[in-house]
Amino acid sequence: MDIKETQETQETLLTVKDVSTMLKLSPRHIVNLSKSGKLPKPIKLGFSTRWRNSELQAVIRALSKK
């Protein structure tokens, strides 16, 4: 696997704090939006919860087109 291929397959994972800062919403609101299906489901890594940046960006783009 070369460097270009590695960079293309790497995905930025965001914490609830990262997402709440990005969207300017409380962490609790982020969790509620995710549970209600308005935000993508997070990835569970042991006790950690992470969201894929690419999925969040896709939701933001879709909502901005409405």
Backbone as CSV, one residue per row, in Angstrom:
resi,resn,N_x,N_y,N_z,CA_x,CA_y,CA_z,C_x,C_y,C_z
1,MET,0.855,-1.175,0.000,0.000,0.000,0.000,0.900,1.237,0.000
2,ASP,0.683,2.133,-0.952,1.515,3.323,-1.015,0.887,4.468,-0.205
3,ILE,1.604,5.580,-0.103,1.167,6.715,0.719,-0.151,7.284,0.216
4,LYS,-0.297,7.447,-1.094,-1.527,8.012,-1.643,-2.724,7.133,-1.286
5,GLU,-2.565,5.841,-1.424,-3.645,4.918,-1.113,-4.000,4.980,0.373
6,THR,-3.014,5.099,1.239,-3.244,5.206,2.673,-4.000,6.483,3.000
7,GLN,-3.623,7.602,2.417,-4.292,8.869,2.685,-5.742,8.838,2.226
8,GLU,-6.015,8.164,1.128,-7.375,8.085,0.625,-8.257,7.211,1.493
9,THR,-7.686,6.213,2.148,-8.492,5.300,2.949,-8.590,5.750,4.404
10,GLN,-7.789,6.710,4.828,-7.872,7.188,6.198,-9.128,8.023,6.370
11,GLU,-9.778,7.852,7.489,-10.999,8.572,7.801,-10.804,9.292,9.114
12,THR,-11.154,10.563,9.141,-11.077,11.319,10.384,-12.272,10.961,11.242
13,LEU,-12.007,10.552,12.476,-13.056,10.221,13.422,-13.143,11.326,14.456
14,LEU,-14.360,11.778,14.738,-14.577,12.907,15.628,-15.288,12.481,16.904
15,THR,-14.896,13.078,18.015,-15.568,12.838,19.289,-16.843,13.675,19.338
16,VAL,-17.668,13.404,20.332,-18.891,14.191,20.498,-18.536,15.663,20.759
17,LYS,-17.433,15.892,21.438,-16.994,17.270,21.685,-16.602,17.948,20.368
18,ASP,-15.886,17.228,19.505,-15.510,17.766,18.197,-16.750,18.125,17.379
19,VAL,-17.719,17.207,17.364,-18.939,17.418,16.582,-19.741,18.580,17.158
20,SER,-19.846,18.647,18.468,-20.615,19.734,19.079,-19.963,21.086,18.818
21,THR,-18.648,21.135,18.798,-17.938,22.377,18.470,-18.170,22.743,17.006
22,MET,-18.089,21.762,16.123,-18.257,22.000,14.696,-19.666,22.520,14.384
23,LEU,-20.685,21.940,15.035,-22.068,22.311,14.757,-22.621,23.381,15.705
24,LYS,-21.817,23.731,16.692,-22.218,24.722,17.697,-23.512,24.307,18.418
25,LEU,-23.517,23.033,18.819,-24.621,22.452,19.576,-24.040,21.745,20.791
26,SER,-24.864,21.503,21.794,-24.375,20.817,22.989,-24.099,19.345,22.680
27,PRO,-23.191,18.741,23.433,-22.919,17.317,23.236,-24.183,16.454,23.388
28,ARG,-25.031,16.808,24.332,-26.276,16.049,24.546,-27.177,16.139,23.320
29,HIS,-27.235,17.331,22.724,-28.056,17.518,21.530,-27.519,16.688,20.358
30,ILE,-26.201,16.582,20.243,-25.579,15.752,19.198,-26.012,14.301,19.370
31,VAL,-25.957,13.803,20.583,-26.354,12.419,20.865,-27.830,12.221,20.530
32,ASN,-28.679,13.178,20.920,-30.106,13.070,20.634,-30.384,13.085,19.127
33,LEU,-29.690,13.952,18.390,-29.862,14.005,16.934,-29.433,12.689,16.287
34,SER,-28.372,12.108,16.809,-27.887,10.835,16.277,-28.881,9.717,16.571
35,LYS,-29.410,9.693,17.781,-30.377,8.661,18.148,-31.664,8.774,17.340
36,SER,-32.037,10.003,16.987,-33.277,10.213,16.226,-33.081,10.011,14.726
37,GLY,-31.832,9.793,14.289,-31.557,9.542,12.886,-31.293,10.794,12.064
38,LYS,-31.242,11.952,12.712,-30.968,13.202,11.986,-29.479,13.409,11.737
39,LEU,-28.657,12.715,12.500,-27.209,12.660,12.273,-26.846,11.191,12.106
40,PRO,-25.731,10.906,11.440,-25.325,9.501,11.268,-25.083,8.808,12.603
41,LYS,-25.249,7.504,12.594,-24.943,6.710,13.784,-23.442,6.735,14.024
42,PRO,-23.020,6.858,15.275,-21.587,6.860,15.570,-21.013,5.445,15.545
43,ILE,-19.696,5.404,15.539,-18.954,4.145,15.633,-18.588,3.955,17.097
44,LYS,-18.798,2.772,17.607,-18.401,2.454,18.980,-17.056,1.743,18.936
45,LEU,-16.078,2.301,19.642,-14.746,1.706,19.753,-14.473,1.478,21.231
46,GLY,-14.807,0.294,21.703,-14.686,0.044,23.137,-15.666,0.946,23.876
47,PHE,-15.134,1.789,24.760,-15.978,2.733,25.488,-16.078,4.079,24.781
48,SER,-15.408,4.218,23.659,-15.387,5.480,22.920,-16.460,5.504,21.836
49,THR,-16.935,6.703,21.547,-17.907,6.922,20.482,-17.317,7.936,19.521
50,ARG,-17.348,7.605,18.234,-16.773,8.500,17.220,-17.708,8.588,16.019
51,TRP,-17.688,9.753,15.365,-18.440,9.962,14.133,-17.452,10.129,12.988
52,ARG,-17.808,9.600,11.824,-16.981,9.779,10.628,-17.190,11.197,10.107
53,ASN,-16.116,11.920,9.926,-16.188,13.287,9.436,-16.872,13.341,8.072
54,SER,-16.566,12.408,7.195,-17.141,12.422,5.853,-18.670,12.281,5.899
55,GLU,-19.186,11.461,6.802,-20.638,11.300,6.925,-21.294,12.572,7.436
56,LEU,-20.654,13.222,8.404,-21.198,14.484,8.926,-21.173,15.571,7.864
57,GLN,-20.088,15.637,7.098,-19.999,16.641,6.044,-21.075,16.413,4.989
58,ALA,-21.384,15.160,4.687,-22.433,14.849,3.712,-23.802,15.320,4.221
59,VAL,-24.067,15.131,5.508,-25.331,15.594,6.095,-25.405,17.117,6.055
60,ILE,-24.311,17.786,6.371,-24.288,19.246,6.354,-24.539,19.752,4.939
61,ARG,-23.892,19.145,3.947,-24.107,19.546,2.547,-25.563,19.349,2.131
62,ALA,-26.138,18.209,2.518,-27.522,17.913,2.153,-28.489,18.907,2.803
63,LEU,-28.253,19.239,4.052,-29.128,20.189,4.737,-28.976,21.614,4.205
64,SER,-27.780,21.945,3.750,-27.557,23.307,3.237,-28.198,23.512,1.873
65,LYS,-28.524,22.413,1.179,-29.166,22.507,-0.139,-30.671,22.681,-0.035
66,LYS,-31.231,22.419,1.161,-32.687,22.540,1.342,-33.130,23.975,1.389
